[in-house]
Amino acid sequence: MTLKRDGYVPRLVDSKLERYLSVFGAVNIVGPKWSGKTWTAYNCCNSATLIADPKGNYQNRRLAMTDPTLIFKDDLPQLIDEWQDVPGIWDAVRYRIDDSGKKGMYVLTGSATPNREGYVHSGTGRIKELRMDTMTLLERGLSDGRVSLRGLFDRPEFSFPTREMGLKDVIDYTVHGGWPGTMDMTAGESFEVAKGYIETLVYNDISYDGIMRDPSKMLRLIRSLARNESTTASKKALKRDMSENQDDPQIADNTLDDYLSVLERLHFTDFQPAFDPNMRSSVRVGKTPKRHLADPSLTAAAMRMDTESYINDLSSFGYLFEALCVHDLKVYGMLSDGKVMHYRDGDGNEIDAVLELPDGRWGAFEIKTGAQEIDEGAGSLLKMDRKIRGQENGRPPEFMCVICGMTNAAYVRGDGVYVVPPTVLGP
């Protein structure tokens, strides 16, 4: 009998959590605040200790600070929520696991990653980290999952009509975002929630470690990251972008590094690393990661752009739609232990997303909003494929796919490139 909450919407990460609990003594679920980590942990735990619970004048936190072992319970698995508020809990959990030799004892959840000096041991072999993102279109009930991402590696043949989506529909579900608490809201209502999320982060959360930071600078950084969503913007570009006019002094390098680190530790930002398809050094491959905010709704909110705004600025929406698709690809790919990356070479050839499996096989994706862009996307993929095949040590993709927001069918083109709307994509 677990602590499963009424109304819990199953998450794709559930199966991964169950598997990890059978192998490791504890699992540490990390990810953006309000993405559903605690409810997911309740779903598989028999007891819980909420460190941030204000009940009894924060009794749980005071007990943990006095002696972390005082919060342990016998009914396992036990959820320990917001453990990072008392970093000593980490070492106490690790010791308890070593002492018992059992699996599946604890599920740790938290909205921030503390500095390493807060605890001594890494937990290697005992505590497994599990990333949990906001909800995908499949989890939100907006994708039927008929096209399996992992299944594309088997080169299936398919052709079927899909639900027709207008431009406003596509923009709406992108701007809406994947917060569990906004599932029943309109895109406009969810947009207001995302704005409030940023305000809370800027004026409260950024000093979670006791270091005071300038909210106005952090807000400018977030807006710069939003303007550079789904790009490989350098730190130099971010600094330049943060200056409101030419006379403003640029933020110091060490300050920028600290602010970027804080956003990363709060799981507000995410990175899409660069991919190298094992080519010879004669081909220069870019190494700069793409930057994303944790959910497309945060980008829209930071830019102050709602559905109507993006209808009038489709160029900006293209980057936001790419962020949504990469977000979902990452969650789907995670279930197969895959990594989602991007490709860019010295000749300007790019691939929006690459999914690489642990065995080295990979697939390539171009992401387009409108059906009129499908030929362009397929052409880019085929050009990249020819180039890689021409390299002595190049490993070509197992498949190529254009993810298109406004196509009304999922099919395989005559040149072998898949065309799939995100509303039929799943793990």
C-alpha positions as CSV (number, residue, x, y, z in Angstrom):
1,M,0.0,0.0,0.0
2,T,1.8,3.1,-1.2
3,L,1.1,6.8,-0.5
4,K,-0.2,7.3,-4.1
5,R,-2.2,10.5,-4.4
6,D,-5.7,10.7,-5.7
7,G,-5.7,12.1,-9.2
8,Y,-2.1,11.1,-9.9
9,V,-1.4,11.1,-13.6
10,P,1.1,8.3,-14.5
11,R,4.5,9.6,-15.6
12,L,6.9,8.0,-18.1
13,V,9.6,8.2,-15.4
14,D,7.6,5.8,-13.2
15,S,9.0,2.7,-14.8
16,K,12.6,4.0,-14.6
17,L,12.1,4.8,-10.9
18,E,10.8,1.3,-10.2
19,R,13.8,-0.3,-12.0
20,Y,16.3,1.9,-10.2
21,L,14.8,1.0,-6.8
22,S,15.4,-2.7,-7.6
23,V,19.1,-2.0,-8.2
24,F,20.1,0.8,-5.9
25,G,19.6,1.6,-2.2
26,A,18.1,5.0,-3.0
27,V,17.1,7.1,-5.9
28,N,17.5,10.9,-6.0
29,I,14.9,12.5,-8.3
30,V,16.1,15.8,-9.6
31,G,14.3,18.3,-11.8
32,P,12.5,21.6,-12.0
33,K,10.4,22.7,-9.0
34,W,6.7,21.9,-9.5
35,S,7.4,19.2,-12.2
36,G,5.7,16.5,-10.1
37,K,8.7,14.8,-8.4
38,T,7.1,14.5,-5.0
39,W,3.8,13.0,-6.3
40,T,5.8,10.5,-8.4
41,A,7.8,9.5,-5.3
42,Y,4.6,9.1,-3.2
43,N,3.4,6.7,-5.9
44,C,6.1,4.1,-4.9
45,C,6.8,4.9,-1.2
46,N,5.2,3.6,2.0
47,S,6.3,6.5,4.2
48,A,7.4,10.1,3.9
49,T,9.2,12.8,5.6
50,L,8.8,16.3,4.2
51,I,11.7,18.4,5.3
52,A,10.1,21.7,4.3
53,D,6.8,21.0,6.0
54,P,6.1,24.0,8.3
55,K,4.1,21.8,10.7
56,G,5.4,22.0,14.3
57,N,7.5,25.0,13.5
58,Y,9.4,23.0,10.9
59,Q,9.9,20.1,13.2
60,N,11.2,17.7,10.5
61,R,13.9,20.1,9.5
62,R,14.9,20.8,13.1
63,L,15.1,17.1,13.8
64,A,17.2,16.4,10.7
65,M,19.6,19.3,11.6
66,T,20.0,17.9,15.1
67,D,20.5,14.3,13.9
68,P,19.5,13.1,10.4
69,T,18.9,9.6,11.6
70,L,15.9,10.9,13.6
71,I,13.8,11.3,10.5
72,F,14.3,7.7,9.3
73,K,11.2,5.4,9.3
74,D,10.9,1.6,9.2
75,D,8.2,1.5,6.5
76,L,10.2,1.5,3.3
77,P,10.6,2.8,0.7
78,Q,10.6,6.2,2.5
79,L,10.3,9.5,0.7
80,I,12.5,12.3,2.0
81,D,11.4,15.5,0.3
82,E,13.5,18.6,-0.1
83,W,16.5,16.8,1.4
84,Q,18.9,19.5,0.2
85,D,17.6,21.8,3.0
86,V,19.7,19.6,5.3
87,P,22.6,18.2,3.2
88,G,23.7,16.0,6.0
89,I,20.8,13.7,5.1
90,W,22.7,12.5,2.1
91,D,25.5,10.9,4.0
92,A,23.1,9.5,6.6
93,V,21.1,7.8,3.8
94,R,24.3,6.5,2.3
95,Y,25.5,5.1,5.6
96,R,22.1,3.5,6.3
97,I,22.2,1.8,2.9
98,D,25.7,0.5,3.5
99,D,24.7,-0.7,7.0
100,S,21.6,-2.7,5.8
101,G,22.7,-3.8,2.3
102,K,19.1,-3.5,1.1
103,K,17.8,-2.1,-2.2
104,G,15.0,0.4,-2.7
105,M,15.1,2.0,0.8
106,Y,14.8,5.7,0.0
107,V,13.5,8.1,-2.6
108,L,15.1,11.6,-2.3
109,T,13.5,14.6,-4.0
110,G,14.5,18.2,-4.2
111,S,14.2,21.3,-6.3
112,A,17.9,22.3,-6.1
113,T,21.3,20.6,-6.1
114,P,23.4,21.8,-3.1
115,N,27.0,22.6,-3.2
116,R,29.2,19.5,-2.9
117,E,30.8,20.7,0.4
118,G,27.4,20.1,2.1
119,Y,28.0,16.4,2.1
120,V,31.0,14.2,2.0
121,H,30.4,11.1,-0.2
122,S,29.0,11.0,-3.8
123,G,26.8,8.0,-3.1
124,T,28.2,6.1,-6.1
125,G,26.8,2.7,-6.3
126,R,24.2,3.4,-3.6
127,I,22.2,6.4,-4.7
128,K,21.1,6.8,-8.3
129,E,20.2,10.1,-9.8
130,L,17.0,10.2,-11.9
131,R,16.1,13.3,-13.9
132,M,12.4,14.2,-14.1
133,D,11.3,16.9,-16.5
134,T,7.9,18.6,-17.0
135,M,5.2,16.6,-18.8
136,T,5.5,15.6,-22.4
137,L,2.7,15.8,-24.9
138,L,2.1,12.1,-24.4
139,E,1.7,12.6,-20.6
140,R,-0.6,15.6,-21.2
141,G,-2.9,13.5,-23.4
142,L,-2.0,15.5,-26.5
143,S,0.0,12.6,-28.2
144,D,-1.4,9.1,-28.8
145,G,2.1,7.7,-29.0
146,R,1.5,5.6,-32.2
147,V,5.0,6.2,-33.4
148,S,7.6,4.8,-31.1
149,L,10.9,6.7,-30.9
150,R,12.8,3.6,-30.1
151,G,10.9,1.7,-32.8
152,L,12.2,4.1,-35.5
153,F,15.6,2.3,-35.2
154,D,13.9,-0.8,-36.7
155,R,13.0,1.2,-39.8
156,P,9.2,0.5,-39.7
157,E,6.9,1.3,-42.6
158,F,3.9,3.3,-41.8
159,S,1.5,5.8,-43.3
160,F,-1.6,7.0,-41.6
161,P,-3.6,10.3,-41.2
162,T,-3.3,12.3,-38.0
163,R,-5.5,14.8,-36.2
164,E,-5.2,18.1,-38.2
165,M,-3.7,20.9,-36.1
166,G,-4.0,24.5,-37.0
167,L,-1.2,27.0,-36.2
168,K,-3.0,28.4,-33.1
169,D,-3.4,24.8,-31.8
170,V,0.3,24.1,-32.2
171,I,1.3,27.4,-30.5
172,D,-1.2,26.9,-27.7
173,Y,0.1,23.5,-26.6
174,T,3.7,24.8,-26.9
175,V,3.1,27.9,-24.9
176,H,1.0,26.0,-22.4
177,G,3.9,24.0,-21.1
178,G,4.0,20.7,-19.2
179,W,3.4,21.6,-15.6
180,P,1.1,19.0,-13.9
181,G,-0.7,21.7,-12.0
182,T,-1.8,23.5,-15.2
183,M,-3.2,20.5,-17.1
184,D,-6.8,21.8,-16.7
185,M,-5.9,25.4,-17.5
186,T,-6.0,27.3,-20.8
187,A,-2.8,28.3,-22.5
188,G,-3.4,31.9,-21.2
189,E,-3.9,30.8,-17.6
190,S,-0.8,28.6,-17.8
191,F,1.1,31.5,-19.2
192,E,0.3,33.5,-16.1
193,V,1.5,30.6,-13.9
194,A,4.8,30.5,-15.8
195,K,5.3,34.3,-15.3
196,G,4.7,33.8,-11.5
197,Y,7.2,30.9,-11.5
198,I,9.9,33.2,-12.8
199,E,9.1,35.9,-10.4
200,T,9.3,33.5,-7.4
201,L,12.6,32.1,-8.6
202,V,14.1,35.6,-9.2
203,Y,13.0,37.1,-5.9
204,N,13.2,34.1,-3.6
205,D,14.9,30.9,-4.9
206,I,18.1,32.3,-6.3
207,S,19.4,32.9,-2.8
208,Y,18.5,29.4,-1.6
209,D,22.1,28.8,-0.6
210,G,22.3,31.9,1.6
211,I,24.2,34.0,-1.0
212,M,22.4,37.2,-1.9
213,R,22.1,37.8,-5.7
214,D,20.7,40.7,-7.7
215,P,17.2,39.9,-8.9
216,S,17.3,42.4,-11.7
217,K,20.5,40.9,-13.1
218,M,19.1,37.4,-12.8
219,L,15.9,38.5,-14.6
220,R,18.0,40.0,-17.4
221,L,19.9,36.8,-17.7
222,I,16.8,34.7,-17.9
223,R,15.4,37.0,-20.6
224,S,18.6,36.7,-22.5
225,L,18.5,32.9,-22.2
226,A,14.9,33.0,-23.5
227,R,15.8,35.2,-26.4
228,N,18.6,32.7,-27.2
229,E,16.4,29.6,-26.7
230,S,17.5,26.6,-28.8
231,T,20.7,28.3,-29.9
232,T,24.4,27.9,-29.1
233,A,24.7,31.4,-27.7
234,S,28.1,32.0,-26.0
235,K,28.6,33.6,-22.6
236,K,29.9,36.6,-24.4
237,A,26.7,36.9,-26.3
238,L,24.7,36.5,-23.1
239,K,26.7,39.3,-21.4
240,R,26.2,41.6,-24.4
241,D,22.5,40.8,-24.5
242,M,22.1,41.6,-20.8
243,S,23.3,45.2,-21.2
244,E,20.2,47.3,-21.6
245,N,22.1,49.9,-23.6
246,Q,25.7,50.5,-24.9
247,D,26.6,52.6,-21.8
248,D,25.7,49.8,-19.3
249,P,28.7,48.0,-17.9
250,Q,28.7,44.3,-18.7
251,I,28.2,41.7,-16.0
252,A,31.5,40.4,-14.7
253,D,32.5,36.9,-15.9
254,N,32.6,35.4,-12.4
255,T,29.1,36.8,-11.6
256,L,27.7,35.4,-14.9
257,D,29.2,32.0,-14.1
258,D,27.7,32.0,-10.7
259,Y,24.3,33.1,-11.9
260,L,24.3,30.4,-14.7
261,S,25.4,27.8,-12.1
262,V,22.5,28.8,-9.8
263,L,20.0,28.4,-12.6
264,E,21.5,25.0,-13.4
265,R,21.4,23.9,-9.8
266,L,17.8,25.0,-9.6
267,H,17.1,22.9,-12.7
268,F,15.7,26.0,-14.5
269,T,18.0,25.5,-17.4
270,D,19.0,22.4,-19.4
271,F,21.7,21.7,-22.0
272,Q,21.7,19.8,-25.3
273,P,25.3,18.7,-25.8
274,A,27.0,18.6,-29.2
275,F,27.2,15.3,-31.1
276,D,30.2,13.9,-32.9
277,P,29.4,10.9,-35.3
278,N,33.0,9.5,-34.9
279,M,34.4,11.4,-37.9
280,R,38.0,11.9,-38.8
281,S,39.6,15.2,-37.7
282,S,39.3,16.6,-41.2
283,V,35.7,17.5,-40.4
284,R,35.4,20.2,-37.7
285,V,32.5,19.5,-35.4
286,G,31.1,22.1,-33.1
287,K,31.2,21.5,-29.4
288,T,29.0,24.2,-27.9
289,P,25.8,22.9,-26.3
290,K,22.4,24.4,-27.1
291,R,20.8,26.2,-24.2
292,H,17.1,25.5,-23.1
293,L,14.9,26.6,-20.3
294,A,13.3,23.8,-18.4
295,D,9.9,24.1,-20.1
296,P,8.8,26.1,-23.2
297,S,6.3,28.0,-21.1
298,L,9.1,29.6,-19.2
299,T,10.7,30.9,-22.4
300,A,7.4,32.3,-23.5
301,A,6.8,33.9,-20.1
302,A,10.3,35.4,-20.0
303,M,9.8,36.9,-23.4
304,R,6.3,38.1,-22.5
305,M,5.0,36.4,-25.6
306,D,1.6,34.6,-25.5
307,T,-0.2,32.7,-28.3
308,E,-1.2,35.8,-30.2
309,S,2.3,37.2,-30.0
310,Y,3.8,34.1,-31.5
311,I,1.2,34.0,-34.3
312,N,2.6,37.4,-35.3
313,D,6.2,36.2,-34.9
314,L,6.6,32.8,-36.4
315,S,10.4,33.1,-36.6
316,S,10.6,33.3,-32.8
317,F,8.0,30.5,-32.5
318,G,10.2,28.1,-34.5
319,Y,12.8,28.2,-31.7
320,L,10.1,27.6,-29.1
321,F,8.6,24.7,-31.0
322,E,12.1,23.2,-31.4
323,A,12.5,23.4,-27.6
324,L,9.2,21.6,-27.0
325,C,10.2,18.8,-29.4
326,V,13.7,18.4,-27.9
327,H,12.1,18.3,-24.4
328,D,9.8,15.5,-25.4
329,L,12.6,13.6,-27.3
330,K,14.8,13.8,-24.3
331,V,12.1,12.3,-22.0
332,Y,11.2,9.5,-24.5
333,G,14.8,8.7,-25.2
334,M,15.6,8.5,-21.5
335,L,13.5,5.4,-21.2
336,S,15.9,3.7,-23.6
337,D,19.0,5.2,-21.8
338,G,19.4,7.4,-24.9
339,K,21.0,10.9,-25.0
340,V,19.6,13.8,-27.1
341,M,22.2,16.0,-28.6
342,H,22.6,18.4,-31.6
343,Y,25.1,18.4,-34.5
344,R,26.9,21.3,-36.1
345,D,30.0,21.2,-38.3
346,G,32.4,23.7,-39.6
347,D,30.6,24.1,-42.9
348,G,27.4,25.3,-41.3
349,N,25.5,22.0,-41.5
350,E,23.3,21.4,-38.6
351,I,20.9,18.8,-37.2
352,D,18.3,20.1,-34.7
353,A,18.4,16.9,-32.6
354,V,20.3,13.6,-32.4
355,L,19.2,10.6,-30.3
356,E,22.1,8.3,-29.6
357,L,21.5,4.9,-27.9
358,P,24.0,3.3,-25.6
359,D,25.1,0.9,-28.4
360,G,26.2,3.9,-30.6
361,R,23.3,3.8,-33.0
362,W,21.7,7.2,-33.6
363,G,18.9,8.9,-35.4
364,A,18.7,12.5,-36.7
365,F,15.8,14.9,-36.4
366,E,14.9,18.2,-38.1
367,I,12.1,20.1,-36.4
368,K,9.7,22.3,-38.5
369,T,6.5,24.1,-37.7
370,G,4.8,24.1,-41.1
371,A,4.2,21.4,-43.7
372,Q,5.8,23.7,-46.3
373,E,9.1,23.3,-44.5
374,I,9.2,19.5,-44.7
375,D,11.2,19.4,-48.0
376,E,13.7,21.8,-46.5
377,G,14.1,19.7,-43.4
378,A,14.5,16.4,-45.3
379,G,17.0,18.0,-47.7
380,S,19.2,19.1,-44.7
381,L,19.1,15.6,-43.3
382,L,20.0,13.9,-46.6
383,K,22.8,16.3,-47.2
384,M,24.2,15.6,-43.7
385,D,23.8,11.8,-44.3
386,R,25.8,12.0,-47.6
387,K,28.6,14.0,-46.0
388,I,28.9,11.5,-43.1
389,R,28.9,8.5,-45.4
390,G,31.7,10.1,-47.4
391,Q,33.9,10.2,-44.4
392,E,36.3,7.2,-43.8
393,N,35.3,6.9,-40.1
394,G,31.8,8.3,-40.2
395,R,28.9,6.4,-38.8
396,P,25.6,7.4,-40.6
397,P,22.3,7.7,-38.8
398,E,20.0,4.6,-38.6
399,F,17.1,6.8,-39.6
400,M,16.2,10.5,-40.4
401,C,13.0,12.2,-39.3
402,V,11.3,15.5,-39.8
403,I,9.1,16.4,-36.8
404,C,6.5,18.7,-38.2
405,G,3.8,20.5,-36.1
406,M,1.2,21.1,-38.8
407,T,1.4,18.0,-41.0
408,N,-1.8,15.9,-41.1
409,A,-0.1,12.5,-41.6
410,A,2.7,10.4,-40.4
411,Y,4.6,8.6,-43.2
412,V,7.8,7.6,-44.8
413,R,8.9,9.7,-47.8
414,G,10.2,8.2,-51.0
415,D,13.7,9.2,-50.0
416,G,13.4,7.3,-46.7
417,V,13.0,10.3,-44.4
418,Y,10.2,9.9,-41.8
419,V,7.6,12.7,-41.3
420,V,6.0,12.7,-37.9
421,P,3.9,15.2,-36.0
422,P,4.7,15.4,-32.2
423,T,1.1,14.5,-31.5
424,V,1.8,10.8,-32.4
425,L,5.3,10.5,-31.0
426,G,6.0,8.4,-27.9
427,P,8.8,6.3,-26.3
